Amino acid sequence: MRIDVIESNADLEKVRQNWDCVYLSDPHAQYFLSWEWLSSYLNRRDRWFILALRGKPVGSPYVAFLPLRLTTTQDPQTGICTDDIIMAGNHAADYTGILCDPSYETHAINGFALFLRDQSWTHIRLDNFSGPVGRHDAFVQALKGPDIGHKWTSRIDHRNIDHAVCPVVELPESWETYLDTRLSSQTRQKLRRFLRQIESDDAYRITVATAETIERDLDVLFKLWQSKWGGEKGDRVGAIIACAREILMDACGNGDLFLLTLWHGERPLGAIANMLDRRKKSVLFSIAGRDEEWKTPSPGLVLHAYAIRNAISEGYRSYDFLRGNEDYKYAFGAEDRPLHCSTLRTSTGRNRFETLNVRSVHHVHKLATRLYAEGKKGLAEAAFQQVVATSPAHVDARIGLAQLLVDRGRLGEAEAAYQSILTETGDAGPVLLRLGDTQIALKKFDVAAATYDRAIAMQPNSSAAHFGKGVAFVASGRNTEAIEAFEALEQLMSDDPVHASFQRKAKDVLARLGSARRPELPAIHPSGFPLVPHSLSQRLTRELGRKSVISASAALKALDISHPTKAHVEPRDRVPITWSGLPRTKH
């Protein structure tokens, strides 16, 4: 046995035929586990992964699949991030679960559970898990342990509707047999009367959505649906409609949508959207809307009856009302198909192994970066620390932690942190820029100039490095060398969007320094190099707005960049310059 992990659309495309074979062999497979539905849904989502089990050596077909996704939550108090593994179709799919060849079910359950027990997570949420309860329970037992608990999850809402039940109508071979064997006499008579009424009166018509009318028909459907449910759903209405529209458009694109609209003249009375599972010969009712002011004939009864009659005529064997045991569904002869909803949780309430899931490292780093930009530095620090604990070689997260040291005035520690990063990264240019910025804040101006020189050797067209070098020279009173650095910056060719800004500021400083000679320098790598988004040198450039004529030492003092010992470097000569400075650093 071997388990592979499918994590890309390209790899999912490669197993399509194999997937379809397993789907047909599994008697409990449902539409939301079909390749078509999942590939369309996952194509617009991230951090999904599918466990695929081979029954034989590499190259043999897969015999089971388990589609999953990863979500991450940050504790607003501690900043600790935890990962949850959820079913891939959660929040949209009425059915989820394991897809497998029945002869390999035990192997699939045990193999998938063994894989997941070796992963970092806090919860595994088995929502809308389809198939026999034995399959669900065996999977739970294989996952449980002394450090992993389990509980069943209720899906009963405030209306007392149980969303862990799917009413399904088993369809016979003929419409008349269905009417005679599945319905009460009252419902049977009503359906016959309503269908005769709309089919004999030219004022009524039922349309089936096509590629040309799909947008119009969906607009009608959602407008009718919102008139009924908008008040109850509140702020979630927009998100619900957007998700439903996306799914129905995917079904339309796959040729699996059957959208009916009942009209009286030009007035839409109701619409229902069904999805067609041609392999399993099942029709799945997705969403409906009706004109609440229209009384008879009932649009809902008419459209479901029309859809069921059409399904029988085309050889479908079930009409699935999907989740929710609303009373009206049983009027059509539906019987319950249960779903299983439960949650597994670690005993600590934190991730297993106290690390992030490897698939969430990039996500948590992005979160930390955003939190830092928003000024939520405590939360950002906790997230950066988790990234580094999980992936010690993650340079960007380590840079984030070093920058936090700078922000707190712990400049010596920050300098040491950047020096440590330099010994381990192949992309030293951005780190050198930050190190140079930190050394300027420490008033190690000559050391900073040497650091910027190292950055320039690696990235000759780095405007930030040339500008930082010039700043370091001015601050240490080495004005002749500062002029050379700023003049070199003026002659750079770069397509970086901030390059022009650096050049303007360099020109301004040169004017203040009173340069009389502009040496001709050779062209330097016109292709350019990217700048570091958060380097202090760039922020210096953005800050250059306040105008004052001051000496270099007075500029540093005015910028509140002082060493904890209050020591400062006096320049050898004083010249008038315009400076707006580095970010203020608190000690």
Secondary structure, DSSP 8 states (H G I E B T S, - for coil): -EEEEE-SHHHHHHTHHHHHHHHHH-TT--GGGSHHHHHHHHTT-SSEEEEEEESSSTTS-EEEEEEEEEEEEE-TTT--EEEEEEETTTTT-S-B--EE-GGGHHHHHHHHHHHHHTS--SEEEEEEE-S-HHHHHHHHHHH-BTTEEEEE---B-TT--BTTEEEEEE--SSHHHHHHHHS-HHHHHHHHHHHHHHHH-TTEEEEE--TTTHHHHHHHHHHHHHHHHHHHHGGGHHHHHHHHHHHHHHHHHTT-EEEEEEEETTEEEEEEEEEEETTTTEEEEEEEEE-TT--SS-HHHHHHHHHHHHHHHTT--EEE--S---HHHHTTT-EEEE-EEEEEEETTSS-GGGS--GGGHHHHHHHHHHHHHTT-HHHHHHHHHHHHHH-TT-HHHHHHHHHHHHHTT-HHHHHHHHHHHHTT-S-HHHHHHHHHHHHHHTT-HHHHHHHHHHHHHH-TT-HHHHHHHHHHHHHTT-HHHHHHHHHHHHT-----TTHHHHHHHHHHHHHHHT-----------TT-----TT-HHHHHHHHTT----B-HHHHHHHTT---TT------SS---B----S-----
